[in-house]
Amino acid sequence: MGRSGQGPVLKQNARGARRVVHDADLRIEAWGPTREACLAEAVRALVESFVRARPTGVCAAWWFEAGGSTGGSVLVALLDGVVAMMRTRSRIPVTVEGVVVDGSMVGLRCQITDLGAVIPAGAIPKGVSRREVRCERTERGWRCAARIDV
């Protein structure tokens, strides 16, 4: 834990994520050396919030692009896209890579599998709360956070 409960102290080019579960929601925080790496870590944290072990079987490739006027709006669009895929298509990302599309657009390149192929450890998220969302550059890379409705 970092100073004053601010989260982990980050090393240059560090990547990772953490989850804090509440009664009706989940808070994810992620970090990475680039905006795209940070966003990919946030997607991994979302998936790992309700999957007991990382799925290994791949059934298809999936590409998804999202954009927005702020880093937070891009984060919301990406997480909403992944939640929609899980809820409507019953697919879950196995691998996630963030890719620059242009200044305001980020793409996710994923390998996906059937949701039935994983052992759930919790409920599939319902959506992303629009409050307390952020994605910003720091002196040591990028950090993002979002509250997920479960």
N, C-alpha and C positions, 0 to 999 in steps of 0.2 A: 504494500500500500504506500502511496506517496505521502507527501507532506500534507497535513491538515485535511486528510480524507479526500484529497483531490484525485485519487486514482493512482495508478502505478507511475513511478518515475521512469520516463522513457529514455532509452539510449538511442543514439543516432541510427536511423534505418531499422528500428525495432518494428515488429509486426505482432499483432495479437488482438485479443478481445476478451471481454468478461461479461457475465450476465448477473443481474440482480433480480430475483423473483419477488413479486409482491402478490397480494391476494388475487387481483383481477388483471394484472399486467406484468410485464417483464421489461426491464431496462437493459439495453445492450449498449456497450461502449466498445469502440474499436480504434485501433491506431495502425499506422503504416507510414512508410517513407514517402509515398505518393498518394494523391487523392484516390486513384483507382485501386491501389493496394488496400488502403483504409476501407473503402467501400466494399471490396471483396471480403475483408475480414468481418465487416458488419453482417454480410449475408451469411457467412459461415457461422457466426454467433447465433443468428436467427435460427438456422437449421439445427445446430447443435443444442438449442434450447429444448427441443422436444424429441430428439433422437438419441437413444441410449448409446449406440456405437456408430461411428461414421460408416455409411453404406459403401460397399465396394463394387457391386455389380452395376454396370453401365448399360443403358438401353438406347440412348440417343444423345445427340449433341443439341444444344439449345443456345440461341443467341438472343439477347434482349438489350435494347437501347433505351436510355431514359435521359431526360434533360430537365433543366429548370433554371430559374434566375438566381438561385442561391445554392450553396453546397447542401444545405438542409433539404431543399426541395428535390434535389437529385437523389439524395439518400432515401427520402420518402418514396419517390417514384420507383427506385430499384427494389426496395423492400416490398412495396405494394405489388409489384410485378411478380416477385417470387411467391408471395403469399397467394396471389390469384392463381398461379400455376399449380401450387400445391392443392388448393381447395377446388379448383374447377377441372384440372387435368389429372389430378392424383399422381403428380410427378414431383420428385425432390432432387435438388442439386447434389451431386456426389463430389464434383470439383467446381471451383469458382475462380475465374480470373477476371480482373477488372481491366478494361482496355479503353484507351483514349479514342474517342470518335472525333470530337472537335472541342473547342473551348467550353461549351456548356453541356455537351452530350458525353455520356459514359456508357460503354457497352459491357455486358457481362457475357463471357464465354464460359459455358457450363457443360458438363457431362451430367446427365440426369438418369434417374431410375424410377421405377414404380414405387409409389409410397407404400404399397403393401409389402415391399421387400425389406423394410426396415422395422426395427423394434422400437415402438414409441416409448418415450419416457415422460410424455406430457401431451397436452392438447395442441393441435395444430393452431398456430396463431390465427386470429380473426382479421387483423389489420394493424396498421401503424397509426398511432395517435399523432395528431398534428402539433401537439404541445411538447415542449422540451426536446425538439429535434435540432441537432446542430452537426455541421461538418465544416471544419475550419483548419487552416494552416497554422501550425505552431512553430516555434523555433527548432523543434526536433522532428518535424514531419507533419503528419495530418492526424487529427482526432475527430471522431464522430460519435454521436450518441442518439438513441431513439427509444421511445417507449412503445412497446408492442402490446396490443390488446389480445388477451388469451381467453 
